[in-house]
Amino acid sequence: MSLMEVVVVVLLLLLKMVILMLVLLRLSWHVGGWVGRSWVMRQKLLQSMMLWVKHRTMNAICGQLLLIFMRMKMFGFDGSPSFQFGIKIVSLERLSW
């Protein structure tokens, strides 16, 4: 797996995090009406949701990189077809959360 593919996977995961945060921001305005009109409550709810999304995305990125390096160590850096196939499978599994 080339460095470019690793960068693309990481950027896709970061883009997913940004999109989820924007969706949660929009959702917080609706939820704010149910929780109450208090700005403080709305901010606390939004912060907790964004923190959850950020941690989940960072865990996915770190897990992706760890699996890539583990596979590189196991199969070597020769770039054999089995090595590349294994990396692509892992990449698809990590992106589908």
Helices and strands as residue ranges (DSSP letters): H 3-35, H 39-75, H 81-95
